[in-house]
């Protein structure tokens, strides 16, 4: 019986070893642009800024959709992860292409902030540039939402918010801008809900007016 089993065991071990070798051959090196970007984005999915920071170069810049380029503020990024966690953010990603040190990615981001703002889930295109196992540059090349334009909706909300008592609370607004961190998420919610209700009322009012003018 042992003699009969031995070839099967050897064959199984050989098959497993062959499978492992094949898997290793297919997997990119740990410091390759693709692997580094994937590890970084897994940190983003987990809202783990410490993990994300491990894949930044000492100097890393970010270029916005409008062309503005600036150094990444790690503390601001940490505060944003805290805000995202508080508004139940869900990130997903898909690597579209890899060319040299550039990794092109499609990111989707869904959360309560976007929903209450009225624009819904965001999809954006981002290029990550990797050298020596670290991301040294990020560039946003495209952005859209399922239910409207973010920039106009955000500016409308910010303009309205600046006319309310929230404008006097530095935990919500500071220097004319909205604060994004863990504390502001809770403080912003009632204002976002009020804004959403007002927007809905105007939409219904507009629909009623439109129906009256067409009948």
Secondary structure, DSSP 8 states (H G I E B T S, - for coil): -HHHHHHHHHHHHHHHHHHHHHHHHHS--TTSHHHHHHHHHHHHHTT-HHHHHTTEEEEEEEE-TTS-EEE--HHHHHHHHHHHHHTT-EEEEEEEEEETTEEEEEEEEE-HHHHHHT---EEEEEEEEEETTEEEEEEEEEEEETTS-HHHHHHHHHHHHTTSGGGG-TTTEETTEE--SHHHHHHHHHHHHHHHHHHHHHHHHHHHHHHHHH-
